[in-house]
Each structure stands twice: as structure tokens, then as C-alpha cells.
Amino acid sequence: MAASMKATLAEPIELEAAERALLEAGRSETGAHRIATLNLLARANDDEDAQRLSAELDTLLRSYPARVLVITPNLTPEPAWRARLLHLGERESNGSVHAEILQLRGGRAEDAAAAAMPLLRGGLPVCLWWRGATPIAAPGFEALAHLAERVVYDSDELGKQAEAWRALSQQMRAQMRAQNNPCVTIDLVWPRLTRWRRLLAQTADGPQGARLWAGLDRVRFQACASQPAMNAAALMLTGWLSSRLGWKCLRRPAPERFLFRTTADGELQLEFMTENYGRPDTVLYGLQLENTRAGMSLHIGREGDRLKAELRRGGEVLGRIAGEFPRTDALAALAQELQLCLPDQLYDEAQAAALRLLELPVQA
């Protein structure tokens, strides 16, 4: 049984004492040593949010040992950065401690990077997970991003509707270019689409699936009634499809409808629709693809915690594929991203393609 090494300091401590506090807490277990594969910076709204985040991260960090700095600025009448130890992970069977979580609190947001820098473990990559507020013009964001090799944000939380997503995505891309910052930016909506992309790729296998895709002429994205039809997930999946398959957008006949030219020199109509059903926490509910000339269709949709694809010709079912698809919360999506070390070209191309669509004027 692993011995508990959880530690919380009642009073904030000065920054230079934080490392000493970690060492002293580690000595409470004979032979314990602290390990880390990365530094993770995470923004929290207040002390309660920081404590909640610390508890949630404990499980994640068993797979990705890390030093975490939870940043909560401007919590005291006289801003001054202090640190306190929120959590040390339980000792593993090999004697290692997988998580060390510090909270930086109280100072000016503009100075957060300067406060965080001396507490980073040297020689390890830095990931900034921006939560709770838009990074657009946020005090201190630019400086924190300069510390990081990877900046992660969640448009499901910060701007899932089309224009909000557009503004957020454009700002993140522009900000990194303007700073000449080599870090990678990733929207957590992207790992949430992994199962959708995998299932779409599987449907192209075999002669029937290949026939559907070869003459595809209509695509409809479906959102449930509580979500915007043209949401961040649907836009990113559209960007991925159009960039991978070489579709060229001809015009935008309605705000949520687009006309493409395919590589087979055919026309394809793509539209975003809202259905009067579906779970309210499900942003992307279903996807319908049709080859009307061949009388074929493919529907992919959620059924509880499963994602199901059904290929039809007329009233005949030609094939089905289904797989587990539990809801991917921010921590699960973050875990997928922490597996990556290199820039994601597919993500960049999908995001750029989706942004180009939103720049098109509506031409009735």
C-alpha cells in the first residue's frame, strides 16, 4: 500500500522557500525521490479552483509525472507573489513521487511568468494549459507562453460558437507569429475529435465505402438543440476533411452552408444543422454523408457512450461500425496532447482550412 504524501501548507511561503518545502515534505518518507517528465503551468480562478484542479490532476500525473504550477493572480490586497505546496503525490512502489503541485498566488498577472520561472524544473519541457478565461489580451498570457514549448487551450470552454472560435483561433495563431514564438498551440477540441476521425477513415475501407466517398455530394453536421450548429468541433472536423480530401470551397450560399469542388470535379454541399434531440453536453452529435447518385449514405452519431457508423444504400444496411466513445473532458483531452512532442501538421491544416471558410462572405 502506497503511503500518503499529501501536504498542504496553511500559510503562503516566499518563492525561494518553495523548493525547500518540497524537499522537506519528500523526506517524510524514507527513500522517496521526486520524478518529473515536464513542467505544467495551469491557470486557476481562485483558491477553491486551484484545490479542485490539484485533486483532479493527481490521477493524470501518474502517467505524466510533472511539477505543476497553478497560477492564481491578484488574490491579496497588496499583490505579491507567494507559493504554497498544494499536493505531493503518493509514493509509488519504486519509491518515486509522481506529482508535486505548487500554487503561485497573489501577485499581478503581468508578473506571473517572472514568478514561475525560478520554480520550473530545469531541462524539462514546459506546457501552459490556459483555463477559465480567454487568452485574448489577457494580462500575463504572452509572457507565460514564452516560457512554454506547448500552449493548450479549450475552445469548448472559451468559444465554441463560430465567431467566438474564429476570434480565439486567429488570435492564438497571430500572437504566436508576432512573437516569433516557436511553441505549439493546440485547441483541446482537436483530441476530442480523434475517434470521429478514426471512424471516418475506417468507413473508406472496402469497395462500398470507397464508392460512397468517390461520389460524395452532400455532408451535414448535426448538433443537438442546446448547441450552436456551426460549433468548434464541427468546424475543425470540416477543416480536416477538406484539407485531407482536397475540397475547394466555391462559395457560401447561406451562413451555415458551403459549396465545394471535389477532386473528382464534382460539387459537394456542406451544411451545419441543429436537431431537436441529443445530450446537452454533446457539441457534435452526428454527421451525415451522402452520394445521391449512387443512392448511398453514411450516418455517424452518438448513442450514449458509443459512436456508431452505418452505411446504407436505399433501405439496405451495407455495414456497421461501432466503438466506445465516453465524453472526453478537458483532463482526458490534455492527457492525449501530453503524449505528443512535435507540432501537429494535421491540426494546423485543419484549423487553417476552417478559418478560411468563416472568412467567406455569404452569397445567396
N, C-alpha and C positions, 0 to 999 in steps of 0.2 A: 504494500500500500504506500503510495507516494505521500510524503509528509508535506503538510501545508506550509507555504512560504509567503502567504498573502501578507502584505504590510501596507498600512495607510498611516501617514503622519497627520496628526491633528492640526498642526500649525504649519504654514508655509515655511520653507527654508530658502536661504540665499542660493543663487545659481551655483556658486563654486562649491557648495556643500552637497549638491545632489549626488555626484559620483561617490562621495564618501558614504552617503546614506545607503546607496545601493550595495556597496562593499560590506558595510556592517550588517545589512539585512541578509546578505548571502552567507555570512559567517554563522548565522543561526542554525545552519545545517552543516554538519561535518562533511567535508569533501565536496560540497556543492560548487559547481562552476557555472558561469553565465555564458550562454552562447547566443549568437545573433547572425542572421544572414542579410539583414537590411535594417535601415532606419526608416521608420514610418512616421510622417508628420500628419496629424489629423486635427481638423478644426472642430471645436465643440462650442455650443452656445453659452453654456453656463456650467456650474459645478455639478448639478444633477445630470446633465447631458454627458459630462466627462466621466462620471462614475458609471453611468449606464454603458457608455461606449467601452470603457475599460473591461467591464464584465463580459460584453459580447465578443471582444477581441481575444479573450483568453483561449477559446477553442480554436480560432483561426490560427493563432500563433504557434500552436502545437505542430502545424505543418510548415509554418514560415517563421521560425524564431526571429525575434526582432526587438530592437529598442524603439519604443513608441513615445513620441512627444505629443501630448494632447494640449492644444493651444486654445486658451480661453482668455482673450484680452479684456482690459478695461473693467475689472471686477471690483476695484477698490477706489475710494475717493481720491487717493493720491497715487496715480499709476506708477507702479514699479514692478518689474518682473521678479517673481518668486517661483521656485519649483517645489513640488512635493511628490513623494512617491505614492502612486495610486495602487500599484499591484506588482507583485512578483509571482510568476507562475509557479505551480507546484513542481517539486523536484522530480525529474524523470528517473527511470530505473538505472540509467548510466550516470546519474549524479548531476545532470545538467539542468539549468533553469532556462525555460524556453521563452519567457516573456518578462520584460521589465518595462513598466509603463509609468512615465512621469507626466505630471501636469504642469504646464507653464501657464501662469495666471497673473492677471492684474495689470500688466503693462499696456502701453499703447500698441495698437495693432500694427502701426507703421514700423515698429521696432521688433516685431516678433522674430524675424529672421536672425537679427543680431543676437537675440537671447537664445535662440535654438542652436545656433552654430556650435558653441563650445560643448554642447551636450550630445552632439552626434558622435556615434562610434566611428572612428576613422577607418578608412579603407573599405567601407561598405556602401552599397548604393543607397540613395535616398528617394523615397516615394512620397509625394504630397497627395493626400486624399482630402479634397476640399468638399466640405459638407455644410449644409444648413443655410447657406446664403449664396447668392450669385457671385462669382468671382469678378464680374464686370465692374471695373473701377473700385473694387473692394480694397480698403486700406491694408497694405502689407502683403497683398497677394503676389505682386511682381517679385518682391524680394524673396519670398518663400519659394516661388517657382524657380528662381535662380539657384537655389540650393539643391534642387531635385533633378534626377535623371528621368523621372516619370511623374506626370501630374494627372491625377484621376479625379473625375467629377461625374455627377449623375444627373442627366437631363430629365429623368423621370421625377426627380425631386426639384430640380431648378428651372425646368422649362420644357415640358413635354409637348405643348401645343406648337404648331408650326412656326409662327413668328417668334415666339419665345426661344424655341430651339434654334432657329436660324440666327437670332441675335447672339445667343450664347456661343454657338459653334463658330460663327465668324469672328467673334471677339477673341476666343481662345486661339484660333489659328493666326489671326493678325497679331496678337500680343506676343506669341512665341517668335514670329518672323521679325517683328520690330525690335525685339530684344536680342536678336541673333542667338536665341537660346536653343541649344541642341537637345533639350529634353523632349520627351514624347508625351503628347496629351492623348488621353483616352476617355471616352464617354462610356460609363458603365452600361448604357443601353446596348452596346455592342456585344459584350459577352452574354447578355440575356438572349440574344438572337442566335446563339451558336446552334441550338437544337433545331430552330427553324431552318437555318442554312443547311444543316446536315440532312434534314429530311427532304428539302427541296432538291438537293444534289442526288439523293437516292432515287427520287422519282424519275430521273432522267435515264436510269439504267434499264436495259431491256428494250425490245423493239416498240412496245406500246407506249412506254414513257417517252422514248425518243421521238415517236411520231407526234405526240401531243406538243412537245416543246418545239419541234421543227416548224409547226404552223400556228404557233400561239398568236392569238389576235385580241385577247381580252384578259385583263388582270384586275381583280377587285380586292382591295384590302378592307377588312371588316373590323370595326371597333365596337365595343359594347356601348349601351346607351349613355353611360355616365362618362365616357371618354371622348375626346375630340377625334374625329375620323382621321384627320391628317396629323398623326402624332409622331413623336420622335422615333419610336420603334418602326412604324410603317415607312417613314421616310428613309431611315437607314437601310431597311431591307430593300426598298426600291432602288436606292443608290447602289447597293451591292449587286442586284440583278442587272441593272442597266450597265454598270461598269464591267461586269463579268461577261455579259452576253452581247455587248457592243450596240445596244439600242441608242438611237439618236433621237432626241426629243424634237419634234417638228413644231408643235405649238401647244398652248394651254387654253382649250376652249371654255373651261369653267374653272373656278378657284380650286376645285378638288378633282379635276380631270385633266389628263395629259394624253397627247397623241405622239407615238414614237414610230420611227422607221427601224425595222429589224434588219439583221444581217442577211436575211433571205429576201430582202426588198419587199417585205410586206408591211402593213400598217398594224399597229397594236394600240388599243385604247386602255389606259390605266386610270382607275378611279379609286377614291377613298370614300367609304360608306360607313354610316353608323347604323347598327342593328338595335332592335328593341329587346335585346337579351344579353346574357353574358355576365360574368362576375365583375363587380365594380372595380376590383383591384387588377383587372386584366386589361392592359393598354391595347395590346394587339390580340384580337380574338380569333380571327380567321382570315383565310386567303383563298380566293377562287381564281383558277386559271382555266381558260377555255381556248380550244381550237374549234371554232364553229364550223369550219369547212369539213372537218373530219367528224364532227358531232361528238367530240371528246371533251371531258372536263376533269379537273383535279381540284378537290377541296381539301384544305389543310385547316384544322381547327382544334381548339382546346376542348377536352371533355374531362372536367375535373382536373386531376393532376396528370393527365395523359395528353399527348399531342398525336393526332390521328390524321393520316392522309388516305384519301380514297379516290381512285382513278376510275372514271366511268366512260362508257360510250353509249349514248342514249340512256336507256334504263338498265343497262347491264354493268355490273361491277366487274372491272377487269383486275383489280388488285387493291390490297390494303396494306398500309404500314402504320404501326403504332409504337409509341415508346413513352417511358416515364417522362413527365415534364412538370416537376414541382416548381412552385413560384420561386424565382431567383431574387432574393433580397440583395441589398447593397453589399453585405458581407460576402455572400456567396459569389457575386459578380466580381468583387475585389479579389477573392481567392483565385479566380481564373486568371485575372490580369497579373497577379504576382508570379505566375508561372513563366511569364514572358520576360525576355531580356532585351529584345530587339524591337525596332519600330515595326508597326503592323501596316504593311503597304495596302492590304485589302481594306482595312479600316479607313485609311487616308483616302483611297479612291472612292469608296462608298460614300463617305461624308461629303467629299467634293462634288460628286455627281448629284447627291440630294440637294445640296445648296444651290447648284446651278438651276435645278428645277424651280425652286422658290423665287429665283430672280426673274423668271419669265413673266411678262405681262399677260393678263387674261385677254384672249382674243375670241370673242363669241362667234 
